[in-house]
Amino acid sequence: MIRDFAFSTIVFLFSLSAGAQKIDTIRVPAIPHGLFWENAPKSFSVKGDEIVIVAGGKTDMFRDPNVAYNTDNAPKLLFEGDENFVFTASIEHAFANKWDGGAIVIKQDSLNWIKFCFEKDYTGAKRVVSVVTKDISDDCNSEEMVSNRVYYKVAKADQVITLYCSKDGIKWFLVRHLQFDARKGFKLGFLAQSPTGDRCEVKFSNIFYKTKKIKDPYLGE
């Protein structure tokens, strides 16, 4: 059950030198678990249910099918996920450099994870991208968006993960429906990346998290 947090506006600002990745008590009202860093960001802020993460240059999370490029140094603000959940958030950034992106991440370990990313693709488009990694990354390009903002929904029902995107947060499009071995202790959260640029500032807002098992993957409810 979602717990309510009687928070006034809370803001955190940290740099790499502040040792941000050691913090495990970051709180977001919509999420009933404490969050922590895996790979420190250049800076970040948390204000109510809005998170801003600034990734430094040459940051990414990808395991190339050609085994020529494997890296996992993108800053991720994570929490321990529940057996069943529905998790939504809007993602917004400026699309300044190729592959700049913000993502929702599910991570079991270094070789097994999902990155549901909103990124500037190789054509320059604002693209909905899902990367499913089981040792090697399966990189799938989906919807192109006009706006700098997209709404994402991730639902977990036992060992089935369903990914959705939306232009308005009301009408949802099913992007991907797959089995994924997310065992107890897996992590869930937010990622920012700038593989070819010097920085990428990503804003996550409209955050919602509920421990429930969806009945209809096409509706996400």
Secondary structure, DSSP 8 states (H G I E B T S, - for coil): -------------EEGGGTGGG---B--TT-SS-BEEES--SEEEEETTEEEEEEETTB-EEE-TTSS-EEE-S-EEEEE--SSEEEEEEEE----STT-EEEEEEEEETTEEEEEEEEE-TTS-EEEEEEEEESSEEEEEEEEESSSEEEEEEEEETTEEEEEEESSSSS-EEEEEEE----TT-EEEEEEEBSSSSEEEEEEEEEEEE----S-TTTT-
